[in-house]
């Protein structure tokens, strides 16, 4: 029996999609559209015409127009309209925001619409490095407090139907405080989709790997989940706990493949601590997970 919208733990009333309007944008918007229809959400489509679209050509400075011959902003507007018409998203799109400004200013304007989720995508390892280890993702994670759903190349390259309902959700935790918000989303989404929830804890201490006690680690994970079950008892019913030893990113990717996960959920560590912390974290565990995973990765920041 399906969970009705009124009884869902997680509500994504507004889903923002940050798109670069490249060749994979159709698949990205189709995926976001299917998610929006399942949740009854409205879409906010956002695109920044970055300054590097303009170059000076001696001796007279001229804008470098796209192949269409139109100025960048008009070209972007035309692409968005074409995509929304082709994918029949007109009824879902609440707002289209296209600005010839930095990603920071775009996010500031997007914040006025109070999205509950941000969807971004990557086109390969270099694309991921640009989004997840570079200035764009750092801007996203330092300026917003919304969960970010990243569609990696493993998903984008699949020629498959967009996800409407999740069946298996892998929640990865390091048992720290920053994992608690991610647990709420993982358990809530699993409940709403009537999906199997798998909780994974990876012991990363290489010096103690030889003494890894699986039974003790499993008990530690179960105790941690039980201590944080307030308001989540129903959602955590039937959770399957798993413990491994090794590099977190490797074990998370392996577990996602083994369990056939439709979604991986991670907590974001230390994003507001010091400058550069966001790109350090995102460039590590989440970067490698997104590179290796064939499913979306939901990164949940610590509440401010």
C-alpha positions in Angstrom: 0.0 0.0 0.0 1.5 3.3 -1.1 2.2 6.0 1.4 0.0 9.0 0.8 1.6 12.4 0.4 0.1 13.6 3.7 1.9 10.9 5.6 5.3 11.3 4.0 8.3 12.0 6.3 10.1 14.1 3.7 8.5 16.8 1.5 10.3 18.2 -1.5 7.8 21.0 -2.4 10.3 22.8 -4.6 13.2 21.2 -6.4 15.9 23.5 -7.9 17.9 22.2 -10.8 21.3 23.8 -11.6 22.0 23.1 -15.2 24.9 24.0 -17.5 22.6 23.3 -20.5 25.2 20.9 -22.0 24.3 17.8 -24.0 23.1 15.7 -21.0 20.7 18.4 -19.8 17.7 16.6 -21.3 18.4 13.4 -19.2 19.0 15.5 -16.1 15.8 17.5 -16.5 13.8 14.3 -17.3 15.1 12.8 -14.1 14.3 15.9 -12.0 10.9 16.1 -13.7 10.0 12.5 -12.7 11.1 13.1 -9.2 9.0 16.3 -9.1 5.9 14.4 -10.3 6.3 11.7 -7.6 6.7 14.3 -4.9 4.2 16.8 -6.3 6.9 19.4 -6.5 7.5 22.5 -8.5 10.8 22.9 -10.4 13.1 25.9 -10.3 15.5 25.9 -13.2 18.7 27.9 -12.7 21.6 28.6 -15.0 24.5 31.0 -14.7 26.1 32.4 -17.9 29.6 32.5 -16.4 32.0 35.3 -17.3 34.2 33.0 -19.3 31.6 32.9 -22.0 32.9 36.3 -23.0 36.4 36.8 -24.5 38.0 39.8 -26.0 39.0 39.6 -29.6 41.7 42.2 -30.6 41.6 44.8 -31.7 38.0 45.4 -30.8 36.4 43.7 -27.7 33.4 41.6 -28.8 31.3 39.0 -27.0 31.9 35.4 -27.9 28.5 34.2 -28.8 27.3 30.5 -28.7 27.0 28.5 -31.9 23.4 29.6 -32.2 24.6 33.1 -32.9 22.5 34.5 -30.0 23.9 36.3 -27.0 24.5 33.8 -24.1 21.5 34.7 -22.0 19.1 34.6 -24.9 20.7 31.3 -26.1 20.2 29.8 -22.6 16.6 31.0 -22.4 15.9 29.4 -25.8 17.5 26.1 -24.7 15.5 26.0 -21.5 12.2 26.6 -23.3 13.1 24.0 -25.9 13.9 21.4 -23.2 10.8 22.1 -21.1 8.5 21.9 -24.2 10.1 18.7 -25.4 9.9 17.0 -21.9 6.4 18.4 -21.2 7.6 20.1 -18.0 5.6 23.4 -18.4 3.2 22.5 -15.6 6.1 21.7 -13.2 8.3 24.7 -13.8 7.6 27.5 -11.4 10.5 29.7 -12.3 13.4 29.9 -14.7 16.4 31.9 -13.4 19.1 32.7 -16.0 21.7 35.2 -15.0 25.0 36.5 -16.5 26.5 36.5 -13.0 28.5 34.3 -10.6 27.0 31.1 -9.2 27.0 32.8 -5.7 24.6 35.6 -6.9 22.5 33.0 -8.7 22.2 31.0 -5.5 21.3 34.1 -3.5 18.4 34.8 -5.8 17.4 31.1 -5.8 17.3 31.2 -2.0 14.3 33.6 -2.2 12.2 30.7 -3.5 13.1 28.4 -0.6 13.8 25.2 -2.5 13.9 21.9 -0.4 16.4 20.2 -2.7 19.0 21.1 -5.3 19.8 18.8 -8.2 23.1 19.0 -10.0 24.8 16.7 -12.5 28.3 15.9 -13.8 29.5 14.7 -17.1 32.6 12.7 -16.2 35.6 12.8 -13.8 36.7 16.2 -15.0 33.2 17.5 -14.8 32.9 16.1 -11.3 36.2 17.7 -10.3 34.8 21.1 -11.6 31.5 20.7 -9.7 32.6 18.9 -6.6 36.2 20.0 -5.9 36.0 23.4 -7.5 34.5 26.8 -6.9 30.9 25.9 -8.0 30.3 23.2 -5.5 32.0 25.2 -2.7 29.7 28.1 -3.5 26.7 25.7 -3.3 27.6 24.1 0.0 28.8 27.3 1.7 25.8 29.4 0.7 22.9 27.0 1.0 21.6 24.6 3.6 19.6 22.4 1.3 20.3 18.8 0.5 22.1 18.4 -2.8 21.3 15.5 -5.1 24.3 14.8 -7.4 23.7 12.8 -10.6 27.1 11.3 -11.5 28.4 10.0 -14.8 27.4 6.4 -14.0 23.7 7.5 -13.9 23.9 10.0 -16.7 25.4 7.5 -19.1 22.7 5.0 -18.5 20.0 4.8 -21.2 17.3 3.9 -18.8 14.0 5.3 -17.5 14.2 8.1 -14.9 13.8 7.1 -11.3 10.3 7.6 -9.9 10.4 5.5 -6.8 13.4 4.3 -4.9 13.6 0.6 -3.9 16.9 0.4 -2.0 18.6 3.3 -0.1 22.1 3.1 1.2 22.9 5.4 4.1 26.6 5.8 5.0 27.6 7.1 8.4 30.8 7.8 10.3 28.7 7.9 13.5 29.4 11.6 13.9 26.9 14.4 14.7 27.0 15.5 11.0 25.5 12.2 10.0 22.3 12.8 12.0 20.6 15.0 9.4 21.5 12.6 6.7 19.9 9.8 8.7 16.6 11.7 8.9 16.6 12.1 5.1 17.6 8.5 4.4 15.1 7.0 6.8 12.4 9.4 5.8 12.8 8.8 2.1 13.0 5.0 2.6 9.8 5.2 4.6 8.0 7.3 2.0 9.1 5.1 -0.9 8.6 1.8 1.0 12.2 1.1 0.2 14.8 -1.1 1.9 17.1 1.0 4.1 20.7 -0.2 4.4 22.9 1.6 7.1 26.6 1.3 6.4 29.4 2.1 8.9 33.0 1.9 7.6 35.9 1.6 10.1 38.6 3.6 8.4 41.4 3.3 10.9 44.1 1.4 9.0 46.3 0.9 12.0 43.5 -1.1 13.7 42.3 -2.9 10.7 43.9 -6.1 11.8 41.9 -6.0 15.0 38.6 -5.1 13.4 35.8 -6.8 15.3 32.7 -7.0 13.1 30.4 -8.0 15.9 31.5 -5.0 18.1 31.3 -2.6 15.1 27.8 -3.8 14.2 26.7 -3.4 17.8 28.1 0.1 17.8 26.2 1.0 14.7 23.0 -0.4 15.9 23.3 1.4 19.3 24.1 4.7 17.4 20.9 4.3 15.3 18.8 3.4 18.3 20.0 6.5 20.2 18.9 8.7 17.3 15.6 7.0 16.6 13.4 9.8 18.1 10.7 10.4 15.6 12.2 7.9 13.2 11.2 4.6 14.9 8.7 3.8 12.2 11.0 4.8 9.4 13.9 2.8 10.8 11.8 -0.4 11.0 13.5 -3.1 9.0 16.8 -1.2 8.6 19.6 -3.6 7.6 22.9 -2.7 9.3 26.3 -3.4 7.6 29.8 -2.7 8.8 33.1 -2.8 6.8 36.7 -1.9 7.3 38.7 0.1 4.7 38.5 3.3 2.7 35.1 4.8 3.1 34.6 5.8 -0.5 35.6 2.3 -1.7 33.4 0.5 0.7 30.4 2.8 0.1 30.6 2.3 -3.7 31.0 -1.5 -3.3 28.0 -1.6 -1.0 25.9 0.5 -3.3 26.6 -2.0 -6.2 26.1 -5.0 -4.0 22.8 -3.9 -2.7 21.6 -2.4 -6.0 21.0 0.9 -4.3 18.9 3.5 -6.1 20.2 6.3 -3.8 23.2 6.8 -1.6 22.8 9.3 1.3 25.8 11.0 2.9 26.3 13.6 5.6 28.5 16.6 4.7 31.3 17.2 7.2 32.7 20.5 8.2 31.3 22.6 5.4 31.2 25.8 7.4 34.3 25.4 9.5 37.0 27.0 7.6 37.5 28.2 4.0 38.3 25.3 1.8 36.7 22.7 4.1 33.9 22.1 1.7 36.1 21.3 -1.3 38.3 19.2 0.9 35.4 17.0 2.0 33.6 16.9 -1.3 36.9 16.3 -3.2 37.4 13.2 -1.0 34.7 10.7 0.0 31.7 12.1 -1.9 33.8 12.9 -5.0 34.9 9.2 -5.3 31.5 7.9 -4.4 29.8 10.0 -7.1 32.5 8.9 -9.6 32.0 5.2 -8.9 28.3 5.1 -8.2 25.7 4.1 -10.7 23.0 5.9 -8.7 22.4 9.4 -7.4 24.2 10.6 -4.3 22.3 12.8 -1.8 24.6 15.0 0.3 23.0 16.5 3.4 24.7 19.5 5.0 24.8 20.0 8.8 22.0 22.4 9.8 23.1 25.9 10.6 
